[in-house]
Amino acid sequence: MQHLALSLGALLLAILPTTGLRAATAEEAQLQEFRFNSIDGGQIGFRDWTGRPVLVANTASLCGYTPQYADLQSLYDEYKDRGLVVVAVPSDDFNQEYGTDEEVKDYCELNYDLDLPMTTISHVRGEEALPFFRWLRESQGYEPQWNFNKVLIGADGSVLGTWGSAESPTGPVIRGAVEAALGSP
């Protein structure tokens, strides 16, 4: 009977990859639990984006890199129909963000016509950081060093890349990583 169970298990392992069914990875399971307060109200999170790559950027409205909002929106517009999610996480950890969520939302809508998912003003560093950013620090050794740092999470929950402020969201490095994460059109 044990031999039959092992054979059945081996058969399932052989079949599942070809059917597209698979168990969630540990990273996927962990990511499913991370939620963010949306600047539009309610919550958003990785459970909403299961099976899709997600680019997360910590942002600030009063930073020299703030024009990257336009690039983040452009990347989102270009790839959202193929499954990419781009999330902006406004933070005042570097003292360059407005004081209220409403000010941030108004600024981004007026100046960049943003409609990509955005969180409320949140901590991305230290012990007060959002659980997602604490997880990045603890599991990957990665913590934003300034505004507009970016992290690409693959559809399988793995960290595919991290980039600093100077790396443009629409430049060849991030665009190439996004293309690879999305696969063939």
C-alpha positions in Angstrom: 0.0 0.0 0.0 2.9 2.4 0.8 4.4 1.6 -2.6 1.0 2.5 -4.2 0.9 5.8 -2.3 4.5 6.7 -3.4 3.6 5.8 -7.0 0.5 8.0 -6.9 2.5 10.8 -5.4 5.2 10.5 -8.1 2.4 10.4 -10.8 0.9 13.6 -9.4 4.3 15.3 -9.3 4.7 14.3 -13.0 1.3 15.5 -14.0 0.9 18.8 -12.0 3.6 20.7 -13.8 2.0 20.0 -17.2 -1.4 20.9 -16.0 -0.3 24.2 -14.6 -1.4 23.3 -11.1 1.2 23.6 -8.3 1.5 24.3 -4.6 2.1 27.8 -3.5 5.7 28.6 -2.6 6.6 29.8 0.9 7.2 33.2 -0.6 3.7 33.3 -2.2 2.1 32.2 1.0 3.9 34.9 3.0 3.1 37.6 0.5 -0.6 36.7 0.5 -0.7 38.0 4.1 0.7 41.5 3.3 -2.0 44.1 3.1 -1.7 47.9 2.6 -4.1 50.6 3.5 -5.2 52.1 0.1 -5.1 55.9 -0.3 -8.5 55.4 -1.9 -9.9 53.7 1.2 -10.0 50.0 2.1 -7.1 47.7 1.7 -5.1 46.3 -1.1 -2.5 43.6 -1.1 -0.7 40.6 -2.7 -3.8 38.4 -2.4 -5.5 40.8 -4.8 -2.6 40.3 -7.3 -2.1 36.5 -7.0 -0.1 35.1 -10.0 0.9 38.6 -11.2 4.3 40.3 -10.9 4.2 43.4 -8.7 6.6 46.4 -8.8 6.6 48.2 -5.4 8.2 51.7 -5.1 8.5 53.8 -2.0 7.7 57.3 -3.1 7.7 60.9 -1.9 6.0 64.0 -3.4 8.8 66.5 -2.5 11.8 64.6 -3.7 14.2 65.2 -6.6 13.1 61.8 -7.9 9.4 62.6 -7.8 9.1 62.9 -11.6 9.5 59.1 -11.6 5.8 59.0 -10.7 5.3 59.6 -14.5 7.6 56.6 -15.3 5.8 54.4 -12.8 2.4 55.3 -14.3 3.8 54.8 -17.9 5.2 51.3 -17.0 1.8 50.4 -15.4 -0.1 51.6 -18.4 2.1 49.7 -20.8 2.1 46.4 -18.9 -1.1 46.2 -16.8 -3.0 44.4 -19.5 -0.3 41.7 -19.4 -0.6 41.4 -15.6 1.9 43.8 -14.1 0.9 45.7 -11.0 2.7 48.8 -9.9 2.2 50.0 -6.4 3.3 53.4 -5.0 4.0 53.5 -1.2 4.2 57.2 -0.1 6.6 57.5 2.8 7.9 60.4 4.9 10.8 58.3 6.3 13.2 60.7 4.5 11.2 63.8 5.4 10.0 64.6 1.8 6.3 63.8 1.9 3.2 65.9 2.4 1.5 65.7 5.8 -1.7 64.0 4.8 -2.9 61.3 2.4 -5.3 63.7 0.8 -2.5 66.1 0.0 -0.5 63.2 -1.6 -3.4 61.9 -3.5 -4.4 65.4 -4.9 -0.8 66.1 -5.8 -0.3 62.9 -7.7 -3.6 63.1 -9.5 -3.1 66.8 -10.5 0.6 66.5 -11.5 0.9 62.9 -12.8 -2.7 61.7 -13.4 -1.9 58.6 -11.3 -4.4 55.7 -11.3 -2.0 53.0 -10.3 -2.6 51.4 -6.8 -1.2 53.7 -4.0 -1.1 53.2 -0.3 -1.5 55.6 2.5 1.6 57.4 3.8 3.6 54.5 5.5 6.9 53.7 7.0 9.2 51.6 4.8 12.2 51.5 7.2 12.9 50.5 10.8 10.7 48.8 13.3 7.6 50.8 12.3 7.9 49.7 8.6 5.0 48.0 7.0 5.2 44.2 7.4 6.1 43.8 3.7 9.2 46.1 4.1 10.2 44.3 7.3 9.9 41.0 5.5 12.2 42.4 2.7 14.7 43.5 5.3 14.6 40.2 7.2 14.5 37.8 4.3 16.4 39.6 1.6 18.6 42.0 3.5 17.0 44.8 1.5 15.7 48.1 2.9 15.0 51.3 1.0 17.9 53.7 1.3 16.0 56.7 -0.2 12.8 57.5 -2.0 11.8 55.8 -5.2 13.6 52.5 -4.4 11.9 49.7 -6.3 11.3 46.0 -5.7 10.0 43.6 -8.3 8.1 40.6 -6.9 7.6 37.7 -9.3 4.3 35.9 -9.9 5.7 33.1 -7.8 6.4 35.4 -4.8 10.1 35.6 -5.3 12.1 38.8 -5.2 13.3 39.3 -8.8 15.1 42.5 -8.3 15.7 45.6 -6.2 16.8 49.0 -7.5 17.8 52.3 -6.0 16.4 55.7 -6.7 18.5 56.5 -9.8 17.2 53.4 -11.7 14.4 54.6 -13.9 11.2 52.5 -13.9 11.1 52.8 -17.7 14.8 52.2 -18.3 16.2 49.0 -19.8 17.1 47.3 -16.5 13.7 47.4 -14.9 11.8 47.1 -18.2 13.9 44.0 -19.0 13.1 42.5 -15.6 9.4 43.2 -16.0 9.4 41.7 -19.5 11.1 38.6 -18.2 8.6 38.4 -15.3 5.7 38.6 -17.7 7.1 36.1 -20.2 6.1 36.1 -23.8 3.1 38.2 -24.8 
